[in-house]
Amino acid sequence: MAVKIEDVIAGKGEQDRVQVEGVGLSVAKLKALAEEGYEYATFFADCSQFAFWGKACSACFTAEHLQG
């Protein structure tokens, strides 16, 4: 299921962590991705990867990359 990054990080501080599909993620990393133009994320549990996309960008990251 796709989530909107801005909705997930709304009201959160840089040091906070949020749960997306049961995975704890760094708000600071999600904010940085949003600033780069990524708007949505989907988690693929079978390979522990997140797909991020926006109007002009897309990328995949492992859950471990986003947790640190």
PLY file of the C-alpha trace (Angstrom):
ply
format ascii 1.0
element vertex 68
property float x
property float y
property float z
element edge 67
property int vertex1
property int vertex2
end_header
0.00 0.00 0.00
1.38 3.41 -0.94
1.79 6.10 1.70
2.32 9.80 1.21
5.63 10.82 2.81
4.36 14.22 3.94
1.49 12.55 5.82
3.84 10.13 7.59
6.28 12.80 8.78
3.76 15.56 9.58
4.36 16.95 13.06
7.45 14.83 13.65
10.93 16.06 14.61
14.22 15.26 12.88
15.19 12.83 15.67
11.89 10.94 15.59
11.18 7.59 14.01
7.94 6.54 12.33
6.44 3.16 11.50
5.69 2.42 7.85
4.33 -1.06 7.15
5.79 -2.18 10.49
9.29 -0.87 9.77
10.76 1.93 11.90
12.20 4.69 9.70
14.20 7.83 10.38
12.13 11.00 9.95
15.29 12.89 8.99
15.88 10.52 6.05
12.26 10.68 4.96
12.32 14.49 5.11
15.49 14.52 3.00
13.81 12.29 0.40
10.74 14.55 0.36
12.98 17.57 -0.22
14.50 15.75 -3.22
11.04 15.41 -4.75
9.89 11.97 -3.60
6.22 12.03 -2.63
5.11 8.42 -2.08
6.50 5.17 -0.73
5.53 1.52 -0.91
7.12 -1.30 1.11
7.80 -4.71 -0.44
8.14 -7.14 2.48
9.37 -10.05 0.38
12.64 -8.22 -0.35
12.61 -5.66 2.52
12.75 -2.72 0.11
10.91 0.54 -0.20
10.04 2.07 -3.56
9.87 5.87 -3.52
8.55 8.06 -6.32
7.49 11.57 -7.19
6.66 13.53 -10.33
10.21 13.40 -11.69
12.03 10.75 -9.65
11.92 7.16 -8.44
14.25 4.95 -6.41
14.38 1.85 -4.24
16.06 1.61 -0.85
16.47 -1.24 1.62
14.75 -0.91 4.96
18.19 -0.97 6.62
19.33 2.04 4.59
16.38 4.09 5.81
16.56 3.00 9.44
20.03 4.41 10.20
0 1
1 2
2 3
3 4
4 5
5 6
6 7
7 8
8 9
9 10
10 11
11 12
12 13
13 14
14 15
15 16
16 17
17 18
18 19
19 20
20 21
21 22
22 23
23 24
24 25
25 26
26 27
27 28
28 29
29 30
30 31
31 32
32 33
33 34
34 35
35 36
36 37
37 38
38 39
39 40
40 41
41 42
42 43
43 44
44 45
45 46
46 47
47 48
48 49
49 50
50 51
51 52
52 53
53 54
54 55
55 56
56 57
57 58
58 59
59 60
60 61
61 62
62 63
63 64
64 65
65 66
66 67
